[in-house]
Amino acid sequence: MATEDDGGRRAEVRAVKEAVEDELLARPGVVGVDIGEKVTKGEDTGELGIIVYVTEKKPEEELAADDVIPVEFRGVKTDVRELTVELQ
């Protein structure tokens, strides 16, 4: 459960997410953008952030500079997560 999940912080994160969502979705491998709790080393941080879903996480050195997801946008941290879609 996010500890920063007050209405003001969520509204701030939502505004930044909406401002950068199209830019993120235009990057190769990005399949979704959402708001959620940032996870670091498998642990919830309690901090709301912009979750960027990709088809495959890759080391930064394998990506073009323009394809790297910034660690934050306007003070809102990002969390890149691999998303595997399974057809039912």
C-alpha positions as CSV (number, residue, x, y, z in Angstrom):
1,M,0.0,0.0,0.0
2,A,1.4,3.3,-1.0
3,T,2.2,5.7,1.9
4,E,2.2,8.7,-0.4
5,D,-1.2,7.9,-1.9
6,D,-2.9,11.1,-0.9
7,G,-5.1,12.9,-3.4
8,G,-2.6,15.7,-4.0
9,R,0.3,13.4,-4.8
10,R,-1.8,11.2,-7.0
11,A,-3.0,14.2,-8.9
12,E,0.5,15.5,-9.4
13,V,1.7,12.1,-10.6
14,R,-1.3,11.8,-12.9
15,A,-0.6,15.2,-14.5
16,V,3.0,14.2,-15.2
17,K,2.0,10.8,-16.5
18,E,-0.5,12.3,-18.9
19,A,2.1,14.8,-20.2
20,V,4.7,12.2,-21.0
21,E,2.5,9.1,-21.9
22,D,2.6,9.6,-25.7
23,E,6.3,10.2,-25.7
24,L,6.9,7.0,-23.7
25,L,4.5,4.9,-25.8
26,A,6.4,6.0,-28.9
27,R,9.6,4.3,-27.7
28,P,10.4,0.8,-29.0
29,G,9.2,-2.0,-26.7
30,V,6.9,0.2,-24.5
31,V,3.5,-1.3,-24.3
32,G,1.8,0.6,-21.5
33,V,2.1,3.4,-19.0
34,D,0.3,3.6,-15.6
35,I,0.5,5.0,-12.1
36,G,1.5,2.7,-9.3
37,E,3.8,2.0,-6.4
38,K,7.5,2.0,-7.3
39,V,9.2,-1.3,-6.6
40,T,13.0,-1.5,-6.0
41,K,14.8,-4.9,-5.7
42,G,11.4,-6.6,-5.3
43,E,10.3,-4.4,-2.5
44,D,7.5,-1.8,-2.5
45,T,8.9,1.6,-1.8
46,G,5.7,3.3,-0.7
47,E,6.3,5.9,-3.4
48,L,3.9,6.6,-6.3
49,G,5.5,6.8,-9.7
50,I,5.0,6.3,-13.4
51,I,5.1,2.6,-14.3
52,V,6.4,1.9,-17.8
53,Y,5.6,-1.5,-19.1
54,V,7.9,-3.0,-21.7
55,T,8.0,-6.2,-23.7
56,E,11.5,-6.9,-22.6
57,K,13.8,-5.2,-20.1
58,K,17.3,-4.6,-21.6
59,P,20.5,-3.3,-20.1
60,E,20.9,0.4,-20.8
61,E,24.0,-0.1,-22.9
62,E,21.9,-2.2,-25.4
63,L,19.5,0.8,-26.0
64,A,19.9,3.9,-28.1
65,A,20.1,7.0,-25.9
66,D,16.7,8.2,-26.9
67,D,15.1,4.8,-26.0
68,V,16.3,4.8,-22.4
69,I,13.5,5.5,-19.9
70,P,14.5,8.4,-17.6
71,V,14.6,7.6,-13.9
72,E,12.2,10.5,-13.4
73,F,10.1,13.1,-15.1
74,R,9.5,16.4,-13.3
75,G,10.3,14.9,-9.9
76,V,8.1,11.8,-10.4
77,K,10.2,8.6,-10.5
78,T,9.7,5.9,-13.1
79,D,9.6,2.1,-12.7
80,V,10.2,0.0,-15.8
81,R,8.5,-3.4,-15.6
82,E,8.5,-6.2,-18.1
83,L,5.0,-7.2,-19.1
84,T,4.3,-10.7,-20.6
85,V,1.0,-11.0,-22.3
86,E,-0.5,-14.5,-22.4
87,L,-3.3,-15.1,-24.8
88,Q,-6.1,-17.2,-23.3
